[in-house]
Amino acid sequence: MPQPVIDETIAFVPVRIAVLTVSDTRTAHNDTSGDTLAARITEAGHVLAARKLLRDDIAQIRGQLAAWIADPDIDCVITTGGTGLTGRDVTVEAMTPLFEKGIEGFSALFHQISFKSVGTSTIQSRACAGLANATYLFALPGSTGAVKDGWDGILRFQLDIRHRPCNLIEILPRLTER
């Protein structure tokens, strides 16, 4: 895989990111995936604009996502949890109807990276991404390892305006073009 290129001549632009943990079993005290994601976001220089933990409930998840999508102070939402195959895993069902455009390459690349960590078990994840009201939405699995794979392997670069040859932040102002 090609090594990421960061152009240090370009000024870093902090992205305002909301984090949603979806889980029936985690609490604010043991949300290791959410903690890992929040730490990586702030360590990278971005703004943790909001953070919430919700149970696996389609209506609650969709309502929170819709509120953040409508908030002009949030550029990106990253969820962790609820992307598996069990009956309670409903993050994908809550999120995808909100997409104006899907970002299919995110899932493909996530699985490629995840395969190196967990082998064929990566097929049990329905990680996905899309765009709604000029807000990026990413759904990561709930394990800390999957959060690290998604952030370290994809999002930290695509959410950095200095990443070359291109990134999601440089096109952020153009997402509302018609």
BAVO-967183 format. One record per residue (C-alpha): x, y, z; residue number from 1. Coordinates in steps of 0.05 Angstrom, whole numbers, plus 5000, padded with zeros to 4 digits. Example, Ala and Ser with C-alpha at 12.3 -4.5 7.8 and 13.67 -1.06 7.14 Angstrom:
BEGIN
RODO:east:north:up:k
RODO:5246:4910:5156:1
RODO:5273:4979:5143:2
// end
This chain:
BEGIN
RODO:east:north:up:k
RODO:5000:5000:5000:1
RODO:5027:5070:4984:2
RODO:5052:5110:5042:3
RODO:5009:5171:5061:4
RODO:5037:5237:5040:5
RODO:5025:5299:5084:6
RODO:5042:5365:5051:7
RODO:5070:5406:5109:8
RODO:5067:5470:5067:9
RODO:4991:5470:5074:10
RODO:4960:5496:5139:11
RODO:4923:5443:5180:12
RODO:4848:5454:5184:13
RODO:4813:5425:5246:14
RODO:4750:5386:5231:15
RODO:4692:5388:5279:16
RODO:4675:5315:5293:17
RODO:4619:5283:5333:18
RODO:4627:5213:5361:19
RODO:4570:5166:5375:20
RODO:4579:5099:5410:21
RODO:4523:5050:5398:22
RODO:4519:4995:5450:23
RODO:4471:4960:5497:24
RODO:4528:4940:5543:25
RODO:4577:4998:5546:26
RODO:4573:5058:5592:27
RODO:4611:5123:5596:28
RODO:4659:5087:5644:29
RODO:4677:5028:5598:30
RODO:4669:5057:5528:31
RODO:4739:5040:5506:32
RODO:4723:5047:5432:33
RODO:4692:5115:5440:34
RODO:4750:5136:5485:35
RODO:4801:5112:5434:36
RODO:4766:5149:5378:37
RODO:4758:5213:5418:38
RODO:4831:5212:5438:39
RODO:4855:5201:5367:40
RODO:4811:5258:5341:41
RODO:4838:5308:5391:42
RODO:4910:5283:5385:43
RODO:4905:5296:5310:44
RODO:4885:5368:5325:45
RODO:4812:5363:5308:46
RODO:4754:5387:5351:47
RODO:4712:5336:5388:48
RODO:4647:5374:5375:49
RODO:4601:5325:5411:50
RODO:4600:5256:5441:51
RODO:4543:5211:5459:52
RODO:4529:5138:5477:53
RODO:4462:5107:5456:54
RODO:4431:5038:5459:55
RODO:4419:4997:5396:56
RODO:4354:5032:5376:57
RODO:4342:5055:5305:58
RODO:4298:5114:5322:59
RODO:4345:5142:5375:60
RODO:4407:5132:5332:61
RODO:4374:5163:5270:62
RODO:4348:5221:5311:63
RODO:4417:5237:5340:64
RODO:4450:5231:5272:65
RODO:4397:5276:5241:66
RODO:4408:5329:5295:67
RODO:4483:5328:5283:68
RODO:4474:5330:5207:69
RODO:4431:5392:5216:70
RODO:4482:5425:5262:71
RODO:4526:5473:5221:72
RODO:4581:5466:5275:73
RODO:4591:5391:5259:74
RODO:4629:5371:5196:75
RODO:4634:5296:5209:76
RODO:4602:5242:5251:77
RODO:4637:5177:5268:78
RODO:4599:5121:5301:79
RODO:4627:5059:5334:80
RODO:4585:4998:5345:81
RODO:4523:4966:5316:82
RODO:4553:4947:5249:83
RODO:4552:4871:5260:84
RODO:4503:4818:5238:85
RODO:4463:4805:5302:86
RODO:4391:4827:5310:87
RODO:4411:4885:5356:88
RODO:4462:4913:5306:89
RODO:4422:4970:5275:90
RODO:4471:5028:5264:91
RODO:4474:5015:5189:92
RODO:4398:5013:5184:93
RODO:4393:5078:5223:94
RODO:4447:5114:5184:95
RODO:4441:5094:5110:96
RODO:4371:5123:5098:97
RODO:4402:5191:5115:98
RODO:4455:5187:5061:99
RODO:4449:5233:5001:100
RODO:4510:5199:4973:101
RODO:4546:5136:4995:102
RODO:4621:5131:5001:103
RODO:4629:5059:4981:104
RODO:4705:5062:4978:105
RODO:4707:5071:5053:106
RODO:4677:5002:5065:107
RODO:4722:4969:5013:108
RODO:4785:5000:5042:109
RODO:4763:4987:5114:110
RODO:4756:4913:5098:111
RODO:4823:4911:5064:112
RODO:4856:4941:5126:113
RODO:4815:4900:5174:114
RODO:4833:4836:5139:115
RODO:4905:4847:5161:116
RODO:4881:4850:5233:117
RODO:4826:4799:5238:118
RODO:4830:4759:5174:119
RODO:4765:4734:5143:120
RODO:4726:4755:5205:121
RODO:4723:4824:5172:122
RODO:4663:4799:5133:123
RODO:4622:4805:5197:124
RODO:4628:4881:5194:125
RODO:4581:4926:5156:126
RODO:4625:4988:5163:127
RODO:4598:5042:5117:128
RODO:4602:5116:5101:129
RODO:4562:5170:5067:130
RODO:4546:5243:5060:131
RODO:4485:5281:5086:132
RODO:4475:5356:5086:133
RODO:4549:5368:5074:134
RODO:4566:5325:5135:135
RODO:4609:5263:5129:136
RODO:4582:5201:5165:137
RODO:4625:5140:5181:138
RODO:4602:5076:5217:139
RODO:4658:5035:5248:140
RODO:4651:4969:5285:141
RODO:4650:4972:5361:142
RODO:4716:4939:5377:143
RODO:4775:4982:5396:144
RODO:4817:4947:5343:145
RODO:4767:4964:5289:146
RODO:4766:5037:5312:147
RODO:4841:5038:5307:148
RODO:4839:5006:5237:149
RODO:4788:5057:5213:150
RODO:4820:5118:5243:151
RODO:4893:5101:5235:152
RODO:4886:5070:5166:153
RODO:4835:5117:5133:154
RODO:4803:5173:5171:155
RODO:4864:5208:5199:156
RODO:4888:5218:5128:157
RODO:4823:5233:5092:158
RODO:4803:5283:5146:159
RODO:4870:5320:5140:160
RODO:4870:5375:5087:161
RODO:4945:5365:5079:162
RODO:4938:5293:5054:163
RODO:4959:5283:4982:164
RODO:4939:5270:4928:165
RODO:4870:5288:4955:166
RODO:4826:5286:5017:167
RODO:4754:5296:5040:168
RODO:4767:5363:5073:169
RODO:4789:5402:5012:170
RODO:4722:5387:4980:171
RODO:4681:5402:5042:172
RODO:4663:5473:5020:173
RODO:4638:5445:4953:174
RODO:4591:5392:4981:175
RODO:4530:5437:4976:176
RODO:4541:5455:4903:177
RODO:4481:5442:4858:178
// end
